[in-house]
Amino acid sequence: AWHYKKDEQAAEPNHYTGAIPVADVQRRLFSWHAVAMPMHITAPDGTQHEIPNRQAIVRNDNWQVLGVPSKAYQPHQYDEWLLKQVANLLDDDLSIGSAGLLKGGAVAWVQVEMPDNWKVAGVEFRPHLLATTSFNGEIATLYKRTCTIVVCDNTRATALREQGQEFRVKHTSQSLMRLADARQALSIVQNVGEAFAAEIEKLMSQQMSDKQFDRFLNILAPSDDRESKQSQTRAENTRNTLRQMWQVDIRCAPFRNTVFGAVQTVNTWRQHIKPTRNGRSLIERTMLDTMTGITEVADREVLDMAMAVV
């Protein structure tokens, strides 16, 4: 599936029973290109003056402005960098699990699924390669190993303690030269799920009692008498929600009394329950947080908090 906006889908489905055909992603999402155009200002006398060292990146289908970077910025077309180059990295046909556009087309992603699910210590997950880029300067072109935990559809970095899980390409004239390093840096094909499986086994083996989980919650969402009543209530509500999820939520309770369960509970809350801001949908926030690394940083912080109480 991809990011869903009903008014943009017409009669076509948002969900596919199997892999999304590459041709559908090309036609429905990436049928346009971004073009660089000069920027001008209009003086009071009506004359136009070009803005030096700046360019507008616009869609060539509706001419919407996507970003205003410097003239050194090199657009990475979505069909080239998220479809063709990913196929080159994998040496294979693409099995696309999800794809989408955000912010009017300024940000895009394609998530390629590996052939089979993995299961370790009672946790089933599916490895992915997430490819994303933007035309608004928000993120570089990024190829990142991720995993989805099947029971809750949570996206996770493949290993919170391991480096080398992603490869970035800046929007410059030398971009294509860097792709030669990407495959080796990511070790994409051979061990995309191995690091995450090892981490699951380790965290599932580390016990956490309910009392330790409560101490963990007090670190994660502390209350202080010096804070406003509203802030204290918000923190208490967060702790109560997380405690209930830890105890009975089918996405979290099977892993109760383990460090993995604590990380899983907070990750599930953040991706599926935590209120959004500025009218964003949950899926938009989740995808942007995954692309920009916010989810990975938050999960690392949660793991550090959990390890501090066991």
N, C-alpha and C positions, 0 to 999 in steps of 0.2 A: 504494500500500500504506500501511498505518499500523502504528504500534508494535504488535508482535504478542505477545499472551499467549494461549497455546493454550486455557487453561481458560476464557477469556472469549469465544472465537470460536464455540463450538459447531460446527455443520457448515458455517458460512459461510466464504468464502475470505478470506484476508488480502491477497491480491494480485488486482488487476483487470487485464485485458488492455488496457483503454483507461482513459479518465478515470473516476474514482470518482463514481458518481451522487451528487448533492447529497442526494437523499432517503435514501441509505444512510448518509451521514455523520450526517445528522439523526437517523435511527432508531437506528443502532448506537452512536453516540458521544455525541450531544448531545440525547438524548430527555429528560433531566432538567434541572432548573434549580437554581441555588444560591440559598439563602434565608438572610437574616440573622436570627439569633436571639439573645436576651439571654443573658448569661453570669451564673452565680450560684456562690456558695460556700456550703457547708453548715457552720454553726457547730456546736460541740459539743452544744448543746441541741437541735439538729435544725432550727433556723430557717434559712431561706435568705436570702442577701443578694446583690443584684445588683451586679456589678462595673461601676463607672462608666466611661464612655468606651471600653468594649470591647464587641465583638460576636463571635459565632461565625458563620462562613460554612459552611453545611452543605449536602450534597446532599439533595434532597427525594425521592430514591428509596430510599436506604439509610441516610440521616442520618449519614453519615460527616462528621466535622469536617475541613474543608479549610484553614481558617485562622482566626486570631483577631485581626483588625485593629482599628483604632480605629473609632468610630461614624461618622466622616466618610467612611469607605471605601464606595464605591459599586460593587457587583458588576457586572461586564460579562458578561452571559450569552453563552455560547459560540455559540448559534445566531444571536443578534443581531449580535455583533461579529466573528465569524469567518466567517460565511456571508453574512448580509444586507448588512452594511456593506461587505464586500469586493466584493460584486456591485455595490453603489452606486459604489464607487471606480472600478471598471473599466468601468462602463456596459455590462456584458456578462454572458452566462451564464458560470458558473464551470466551468473545466476543472481539476478537483482532481487533483493528482498524488499527494499523500499527506496524511494527517490522523492525529491520534492524541491520546491522553490519557496523561499522565505523573503519577506520584505520587498514584495513586488518584483522579485527576480534578482535582487541584489546579492542573495546568498543561495547556494544550491548544494545538494548532497546526493550521492548515490551510495547505497549500502549493499555490498556484494556478499552473499552468503556462501559459506563453505558447504560441501556436500552433505555432511552428516552432523547430527547432534552428538555432543559428548555427555557422559554421565560419570560423575566421580563423587564419592561420599554422599550419595543420595541427591546430588544437585545436578540437574540437567541444564546444559547450556549449548548455545550454538555460536561458533566463532564467525566473525565478519571482518571484512575490510571496509572501512568507512572512508570515502573520498569526498572532499568538500572544497569549495573555493568561493570567492566573492568578487563582486565588482565595486564594492563600496569601501574597500580597504580594511574591513573589519577583521578578516582573517586571510592568511596566506593560503595558497593551495596546500591541502593537507591530506596525507594518506595515513590512516590510523587503524591499528588493530583494536577491535572491540569485541565484546561478547554480549549476547542477550541471554539472560536467565529465563528459561522457558516458562516457569510457573507464574511469573509476574510480568514478563516482557520488559524487564529493566535492562537498560544499557549500562555496561560496565567497561572500564579499561581492562585490558587483558591481565595485567598484574600491577598492583599498586606499588610494589616494592622494586619493580624492574624498570630500567631505562631502555630506550630504544624502541618504544612502542609506536612511534609515529615518525613521519618524514615530511618536512615542510619544504615548499618551493616558493620563493619570493617571486613577485610579479615583475621580473626584469627581463632584459633581452637575452640573458644567459640561462633562462629557465630550463630549456630543453636539455642542456648539458647535464643538469643535476639529476635528471631521471635515471641516468645510468647507474647512480649510486643507490637508488631507492630500493630496489629488490633485495640487495644484500643487507641494507640497513634494517629492513623490516623482517627479513627471513620469513616472507609471507606464506609460502606454500607449505613448508615442512612443519613448522612448529607454531602455527597461529593459536592453537588451543592449549599447548603444553604448559605454558607459563601460568595461565589462569587455572588449569586443573591442579597444578602443584600448590598454588595459593589457596584454593578451596580446601584441599586436603589438610593443609596446615591450620587454617582458621577454623575448620570444623573440628579439629582435634583439640583446640584450646577452649576449655570450659569457661562459662560465665554464668554464675548463679543469678537468681532474680534480684537478690540484694545488690550484687555487683552491677547489674543492669540499671538499677535505680540510681546508684552512684554515678554511673556513666551518663544517665539522663540529666543529673544535676550539673554535670560538667558541660554537657551539650546545650542545655537550655536552662541556665541558672536563673534564680530569682534573688533579688536583693531588695531589702526594705527601703533602700535609698532610691530605688527606681519608682516610676509612676505606677499607680494601681493598674493602669491599662497594660503596661509592660509586664508586670507580674502575672496578670491574668493570662496574657498571651503565652508566656513561658509555661505556666501551669497547664494550659490547654494543650500545648505541644507535647509536654511530658505525658499527659494522660492519653493522648492519641497514640503516641509511640508505644506506651506500655500496653495498651489494648491490642495494637497490631502485633506486638511481641508475643502476646498470650493466645490470640484467637485468629488472627488474619491468616488465611490459607497461604498467602505469599511469603509469610514470615515465620509463623508458629512452627512449621516443621523443622526449623533450624534453631529453635529456642534453646537457650542455655549454652550457646557457643558464641565465640567472637564473630564468626561468619554471620550468625543470626543477627547480631547487633548492627553490623555494617549493612546487612540486607534490609533490616527494618527501616533504618534511616534513609537508605537509598530509595526504597519503595515509597516512603512518605514524601520524599522530595520530588520524585518524578510523577507521582500519581495523585497526591493529596494536597501538598503545600499550595496555598493560594498564589495565584499569579498576579502580576501588576500590569498596569497600563493596557488592560484589555487583551493581553497575550493569551493564546490557548496553551494548554498543558504541553501538547506535542511540539509547539513552536519553541517554548522555553526549554524543553528537554533536548531538542535537537541543537539549539544554539549553545546550550550549556555543554553538550557533548563536543561540538565542533571547537569551541573556544577553550576547552580544557577545564571549565568550571566544575563539571561533575567529577572529574578525576581528582582535582585538588580537594574538593569537599570530601570525597571518599577517603582520601589519605588522612585528612584531619580527623575524620570520624574514627578511622582505624587507630590512630595515635591515642585518641581519647579512650577507646575501648581497651587498648593494651595497658593503659595507665591504671586500670582498676582491677585487672586480673592477676 
